[in-house]
Amino acid sequence: MKKKLTLSIEGAIVRKIKAYSRRSGKSVSEFFEEVVEQITNNKRPDRKPWSATWGGTLQLTKADAARDDRMGYLVRKAKAKGIRAK
């Protein structure tokens, strides 16, 4: 059963919500329902885990391994574990 709800929101935010709703083809009410569902279920859709987005993209070089700082130490440690370096 649908219920009406009155909210007080800054004008700039209302404009953003309406623009987003138009782009996504949803009503403002559908947008709020979706956001509340996400928050209450502790989910963030349309967002991949960090490892799925960036995993395997770091390209380590021999110059990185030669560095005399924390980065060099980590590269050498990764190489010792068998992670490929260019």
N, C-alpha and C positions, 0 to 999 in steps of 0.2 A: 504494500500500500504506500503510495507516494504521499509525502507531507511537504508543505511549503516551509521555507526557512528564510528568514531575513538576515542578511549579513551587512556589516559596515566595513567596506574595503576601500583603500586609497584609489583614487581615480586612475592613476598610472597603472596600477596592478589590474584594475578592471579592464583597461584597454588591452593589456597584454593577454589576459585570459580570453577575452573575446576574439582577439586576433589568432591566438593559438587554436581556439575552438573552431574558428572558420577554416583554418588550414587543415585541421585534422578531420573535419566533417562531423564534429560532435557538438552537441549543445553545451552550454556552460554547466548546466546541471549534470550532464553525463561526465564532463571533465571533473567536477568536484566529487561525484560518486566514485570515479576511478581513483582519484588521488586519496580519498579517505580509505578506500579498500586497500590500497597499497600500503598506506601508513599503518593501518590497524593490523595488516598481515605481515608487516615488516619486510615487504618486498619492494624492489625497485625494478620495474620492467624496463625493457629497452636499454639495459645496462649490463654488459657482459662482465664477468669477473676480470680483474686486472690480468691474471695469468692467461686468460683466453685472448685478450686483446694484445698484450705485449710479449707473451712468452715466446722465446726463441728469436727475438728480433735484435738482441744485443750482439753485435759483431766485435769480437775481441781480436786484437792484432798482436803481433810479436812486440811492437813498440809499447803496447799497454803492459805487457808482461815485464818489460825492462824498466818500467817506472819505479822510482824509489819512494812510493807513498802508499797509502791505503789501497788505492785502485790497483796498483801493481801487485800488491800482496794478494788481493782477492782474485786477480786474473791468474796468478801462479797457482793459487789454491784450486781454482776451477779446473785448470789444465791438469793438475795432479789427479783430479777425480775423473778425468777423461772427457771433459767438455771441450768441444772443438774450438780452436782459435784459428783465424785466418793467417 
